Amino acid sequence: MRLQGKLAIVTAAASGMGRAGVERFVREGARVAAIDFNGAALDALVAEIGADKVVPIVADLSTPEGARDSIDQAVAALGGADILWAHAGMPGPASVENLDMAAYDKAIALNITSATLGAGQVAQHMRRRGGGSIIFTASVSGLVGSMMSPIYSAAKWGVVGLTKSLALALAPDNIRVNVVCPGLADTPMKVGFTGRSGDPAEAAANEAKLMANVPMGRLVKAGEVADAALWLASDEASFVTGVALPVDGGFTAR
């Protein structure tokens, strides 16, 4: 098993890609602290996988206190940390015109500030264990511009830059830092990108527009992104750091 005996932390762990990551990390031998704001969904996850393998932690990662304290709680519960998949994020406002500053602040806080604080909090614990793997989730919108999600795109470009900078800073401590960059995914958050107005026809049209630029012609599955994160977390990627890995069916290959 690729993560035998490892201690892992996954944020936004109760659904979609995060949940798929928890399932895969446990299957490969890790004990996982699963962080999410949805306590009921975390309880369902623990009931399915087992309390001996998954520790649920309810937290609001859009606040500095939640982002930091949840990592400390996870480390205390696990007894250390070898892996952090900082996956939390949200679409954010669709336009910069008449910008809702509260919505903007929350999107920035969840998409990049929580990742920054989580990495800063976990690095000291990884250093004590001789190293580790930090994985962020950005997006193809962190590699190319997004006309539908400019705030999200700006934040995810920041996550890619954070990845490369931390990879350099933490390499002497044997802490690898990488980021997965999914395309439009078949997860509950999809409609937040394609159908912000609530109009199903608009959502379908936007999805079709995006899919027209995906050579493989479909949405990415949550498990495919989790598989990429699993590889980056494992010793199979022991000499891989500073990489922004697209999982996008060829969208960014053009």
LINBEL-V326700 format. One record per backbone hydrogen bond with DSSP energy under -1.0 kcal/mol. CO is the residue of the C=O (numbers start at 1). NH is the residue of the N-H. E is the energy in kcal/mol with one decimal. If there is no record, write none. Layout:
co: [CO CO]
nh: [NH NH]
e: [E E]
This chain:
co: [1 3 6 7 7 8 9 10 15 16 17 18 19 20 21 22 23 24 25 26 28 29 31 32 33 34 35 36 37 38 39 40 41 42 43 44 45 46 50 50 53 55 57 60 63 64 65 66 68 69 70 71 72 73 74 75 75 82 83 84 85 85 86 100 101 102 103 104 105 106 107 108 108 109 112 113 114 115 116 117 118 119 122 123 124 126 127 132 133 134 135 136 139 140 140 149 150 151 152 153 154 155 156 157 158 159 160 161 162 163 164 165 166 170 170 171 174 176 177 178 179 180 181 182 184 185 187 189 190 190 191 195 199 200 201 202 203 204 205 206 207 208 210 211 214 220 221 222 223 224 225 226 227 228 229 230 234 235 237 243 245 247 248 249 250]
nh: [4 6 31 82 83 33 85 35 19 20 21 22 23 24 25 26 27 28 30 29 3 5 8 55 10 57 13 59 39 42 43 44 45 46 47 48 49 50 53 54 32 34 36 63 67 68 69 70 72 73 74 75 76 77 78 79 80 133 9 135 11 87 137 104 105 106 107 108 109 110 111 112 113 114 116 117 118 119 120 121 122 123 126 127 128 131 130 176 84 178 86 180 142 143 144 153 154 155 156 157 158 159 160 161 162 163 164 165 166 167 168 169 170 173 175 174 132 134 242 136 245 138 247 140 220 187 190 192 193 194 195 198 203 204 205 206 207 208 209 210 211 212 213 214 217 186 225 226 227 228 229 230 231 232 233 234 237 238 240 179 181 183 251 216 253]
e: [-1.1 -2.4 -2.3 -3.3 -1.9 -2.8 -3.1 -2.9 -1.5 -2.1 -2.3 -2.2 -2.4 -2.1 -3.0 -2.4 -2.2 -1.8 -2.6 -2.0 -2.6 -1.6 -2.8 -2.8 -2.4 -2.6 -2.2 -1.8 -1.1 -1.9 -2.4 -1.9 -2.0 -2.6 -2.4 -1.7 -2.4 -2.8 -1.5 -1.8 -2.7 -2.6 -2.0 -1.4 -2.5 -2.3 -3.0 -1.8 -1.9 -2.7 -2.2 -2.7 -2.3 -2.4 -2.5 -2.7 -1.1 -2.5 -1.9 -3.4 -2.3 -1.3 -1.4 -2.4 -2.9 -2.0 -2.1 -2.5 -2.5 -2.6 -2.6 -2.2 -2.1 -2.4 -2.4 -2.8 -2.4 -2.4 -2.3 -2.1 -2.2 -1.9 -2.1 -2.5 -1.3 -2.6 -1.3 -2.8 -2.3 -2.4 -2.7 -2.5 -1.9 -1.8 -2.3 -2.8 -2.3 -2.3 -2.6 -2.3 -1.6 -1.7 -2.0 -2.3 -2.6 -2.4 -2.0 -2.2 -2.9 -2.3 -1.3 -2.2 -2.9 -1.4 -1.8 -2.2 -1.8 -3.3 -3.2 -2.4 -3.0 -3.1 -2.1 -2.3 -2.1 -1.9 -1.9 -1.2 -1.8 -1.9 -2.4 -1.6 -2.2 -2.5 -2.3 -2.6 -2.3 -2.2 -2.1 -2.2 -2.8 -1.5 -1.6 -1.7 -2.2 -2.6 -1.4 -2.2 -2.1 -1.4 -2.2 -2.6 -2.1 -2.2 -2.0 -1.3 -1.5 -1.6 -2.0 -2.6 -3.0 -1.9 -1.3 -1.6 -1.6]
